[in-house]
């Protein structure tokens, strides 16, 4: 029996698509987005972070909090520390001091194990086809219903007609879409996106925004470093200032 909820339509334990406010844009299929009867409320909290790179302090005493159901957009000019902050929150860079905790997730897993991380690189294997790349990610991320998820990801990011093309022959924008498509191949409650619109045209940016809105509508949390407005339904901005001498960003200068 179907049971409608504010987040979407739950069908037992089967995955379901979450419809963002206003419905899906015409001709744009909804992304594959698992939702649950009682989704856990997740929260990412960083307190008094101090991060050094190359002998210089990049972040000094920075704190932030973000909760599931929203996208937190990290803004600021080049060198302000956006990438450093994302990589530190994901667990890829160590902090000198301060704490990072992910509440409402799996206590037995690291933050990185519960997150999708899309950086400046696309994570695309040039010798594999578009379809094979997503199958690789489905296997690597231990995805359930992999075939269905891969088909949905291809459709959502407009890659259906290219599924048998070697990734080496794709344009920069197509490779970026392929890199982003893995967001829909496996469910992760937390998304870290570093300049995700890089190389994307307007239509592809809309596809990404719809995927982000669907993820947050289902209770997911997104942190994205961006220079461009994404037109998201549920977003806040965390503005990092210009890099000061020594690439130093203090809590007083970073405002939520």
URBEL-V871482 format. One record per residue. N is the residue number from 1. RES is the residue in one letter. PHI is phi in radians with two decimals (none if undefined). OMEGA is omega in whole degrees, 0 to 359 (999 if undefined). Layout:
n | res | phi | omega
N | RES | PHI | OMEGA
N | RES | PHI | OMEGA
//
This chain:
n | res | phi | omega
1 | X | none | 179
2 | X | -1.41 | 177
3 | X | -2.21 | 181
4 | X | -1.38 | 174
5 | X | -2.29 | 178
6 | X | -1.11 | 183
7 | X | -1.46 | 183
8 | X | 2.76 | 179
9 | X | -2.08 | 179
10 | X | -1.62 | 179
11 | X | -2.15 | 184
12 | X | 1.03 | 178
13 | X | -1.81 | 179
14 | X | -1.29 | 178
15 | X | -1.19 | 179
16 | X | -2.51 | 181
17 | X | -1.57 | 179
18 | X | -1.79 | 183
19 | X | -1.56 | 179
20 | X | -1.24 | 179
21 | X | -0.97 | 181
22 | X | 1.53 | 180
23 | X | 1.41 | 181
24 | X | -1.44 | 174
25 | X | -1.00 | 181
26 | X | -0.95 | 177
27 | X | 1.19 | 180
28 | X | -1.92 | 183
29 | X | -1.21 | 180
30 | X | -1.19 | 176
31 | X | -1.27 | 178
32 | X | -1.34 | 187
33 | X | -2.41 | 181
34 | X | -1.12 | 171
35 | X | -2.31 | 190
36 | X | -2.28 | 181
37 | X | -1.05 | 181
38 | X | -2.33 | 182
39 | X | -1.12 | 177
40 | X | -1.22 | 176
41 | X | -1.54 | 182
42 | X | -1.73 | 181
43 | X | -2.62 | 177
44 | X | -1.93 | 184
45 | X | -2.25 | 173
46 | X | -2.13 | 183
47 | X | -2.30 | 173
48 | X | 0.94 | 181
49 | X | -1.24 | 170
50 | X | -2.16 | 184
51 | X | -2.28 | 177
52 | X | -1.93 | 173
53 | X | -2.47 | 179
54 | X | 1.05 | 179
55 | X | 1.40 | 180
56 | X | -2.11 | 178
57 | X | -1.43 | 180
58 | X | -1.61 | 179
59 | X | -2.13 | 186
60 | X | -2.36 | 177
61 | X | 1.28 | 184
62 | X | -1.48 | 179
63 | X | -2.30 | 175
64 | X | -2.76 | 175
65 | X | -2.53 | 178
66 | X | -2.43 | 185
67 | X | -2.08 | 178
68 | X | -0.97 | 183
69 | X | 1.78 | 180
70 | X | -2.45 | 171
71 | X | -1.94 | 176
72 | X | -1.78 | 185
73 | X | -1.69 | 178
74 | X | -1.54 | 183
75 | X | -2.14 | 180
76 | X | 2.46 | 183
77 | X | -1.20 | 177
78 | X | -0.97 | 178
79 | X | 1.53 | 182
80 | X | -1.33 | 177
81 | X | 1.91 | 184
82 | X | -1.14 | 180
83 | X | -1.14 | 178
84 | X | -1.03 | 180
85 | X | -1.11 | 180
86 | X | -1.05 | 183
87 | X | -1.18 | 176
88 | X | -1.23 | 179
89 | X | -1.08 | 180
90 | X | -1.34 | 179
91 | X | 1.63 | 181
92 | X | -1.50 | 177
93 | X | -2.15 | 178
94 | X | -1.41 | 173
95 | X | -1.72 | 176
96 | X | -1.19 | 178
97 | X | -2.74 | 184
98 | X | 1.75 | 184
99 | X | -2.23 | 175
100 | X | -2.33 | 177
101 | X | -2.40 | 179
102 | X | -2.07 | 184
103 | X | -1.63 | 178
104 | X | 1.50 | 179
105 | X | -1.70 | 179
106 | X | -1.57 | 184
107 | X | -1.14 | 181
108 | X | -1.54 | 181
109 | X | -2.07 | 175
110 | X | -1.29 | 176
111 | X | -1.05 | 181
112 | X | -1.05 | 181
113 | X | -1.25 | 180
114 | X | -1.91 | 186
115 | X | -2.31 | 162
116 | X | -1.66 | 178
117 | X | -2.16 | 177
118 | X | -2.01 | 181
119 | X | -1.69 | 179
120 | X | -1.23 | 174
121 | X | -1.41 | 185
122 | X | -1.66 | 182
123 | X | 1.12 | 184
124 | X | -1.92 | 176
125 | X | -1.58 | 187
126 | X | -1.12 | 183
127 | X | -1.48 | 177
128 | X | -1.79 | 175
129 | X | -1.31 | 177
130 | X | -0.98 | 181
131 | X | -1.11 | 181
132 | X | -1.15 | 176
133 | X | -1.05 | 181
134 | X | -1.25 | 175
135 | X | -1.12 | 176
136 | X | -1.03 | 181
137 | X | -1.14 | 178
138 | X | -1.07 | 179
139 | X | -1.24 | 182
140 | X | -1.10 | 182
141 | X | -1.58 | 177
142 | X | 0.94 | 185
143 | X | -1.44 | 169
144 | X | -1.52 | 181
145 | X | 0.90 | 188
146 | X | -1.04 | 183
147 | X | -1.05 | 180
148 | X | -1.17 | 181
149 | X | -1.14 | 180
150 | X | -1.11 | 179
151 | X | -1.06 | 181
152 | X | -1.14 | 179
153 | X | -1.11 | 178
154 | X | -1.06 | 182
155 | X | -1.16 | 184
156 | X | -1.07 | 182
157 | X | -1.66 | 172
158 | X | 1.14 | 183
159 | X | -1.93 | 183
160 | X | -0.93 | 185
161 | X | -1.24 | 182
162 | X | -1.90 | 191
163 | X | -1.08 | 180
164 | X | -1.78 | 177
165 | X | -1.38 | 171
166 | X | -1.10 | 183
167 | X | -1.06 | 180
168 | X | -1.08 | 184
169 | X | -1.60 | 182
170 | X | -1.36 | 173
171 | X | -1.29 | 180
172 | X | -1.04 | 179
173 | X | -1.17 | 178
174 | X | -1.16 | 177
175 | X | -1.12 | 179
176 | X | -1.15 | 178
177 | X | -1.06 | 179
178 | X | -1.13 | 177
179 | X | -1.11 | 179
180 | X | -1.31 | 183
181 | X | -1.08 | 180
182 | X | -1.16 | 175
183 | X | -1.02 | 183
184 | X | -1.70 | 183
185 | X | -1.41 | 179
186 | X | -2.47 | 180
187 | X | -1.36 | 170
188 | X | -2.39 | 184
189 | X | -1.19 | 187
190 | X | -2.11 | 177
191 | X | -2.04 | 170
192 | X | -1.90 | 184
193 | X | -2.16 | 181
194 | X | -1.86 | 184
195 | X | 0.82 | 186
196 | X | -1.15 | 182
197 | X | -1.50 | 180
198 | X | -0.97 | 179
199 | X | 1.31 | 182
200 | X | -1.49 | 172
201 | X | -1.46 | 185
202 | X | -1.07 | 181
203 | X | -1.12 | 180
204 | X | -1.22 | 176
205 | X | -1.10 | 176
206 | X | -1.10 | 178
207 | X | -1.05 | 178
208 | X | -1.11 | 181
209 | X | -1.06 | 178
210 | X | -1.12 | 178
211 | X | -1.10 | 178
212 | X | -1.12 | 179
213 | X | -1.07 | 178
214 | X | -1.14 | 180
215 | X | -1.13 | 180
216 | X | -1.24 | 177
217 | X | -1.10 | 178
218 | X | -1.56 | 178
219 | X | 1.72 | 179
220 | X | -1.30 | 182
221 | X | -2.14 | 181
222 | X | -2.20 | 169
223 | X | -2.08 | 186
224 | X | -2.33 | 171
225 | X | -1.53 | 185
226 | X | -2.63 | 173
227 | X | -1.80 | 186
228 | X | -2.11 | 174
229 | X | -1.19 | 183
230 | X | -1.85 | 180
231 | X | 1.16 | 184
232 | X | -1.45 | 182
233 | X | -1.31 | 185
234 | X | -2.31 | 184
235 | X | -2.51 | 170
236 | X | -2.18 | 182
237 | X | -2.02 | 173
238 | X | -2.01 | 189
239 | X | -1.71 | 175
240 | X | -1.62 | 184
241 | X | -1.35 | 174
242 | X | -1.06 | 178
243 | X | -1.12 | 178
244 | X | -1.54 | 176
245 | X | -0.90 | 184
246 | X | 1.49 | 181
247 | X | 0.90 | 185
248 | X | -1.94 | 177
249 | X | -2.10 | 183
250 | X | -1.83 | 181
251 | X | -1.08 | 182
252 | X | -1.20 | 183
253 | X | -1.60 | 178
254 | X | -1.66 | 185
255 | X | -2.04 | 181
256 | X | -1.67 | 999
//
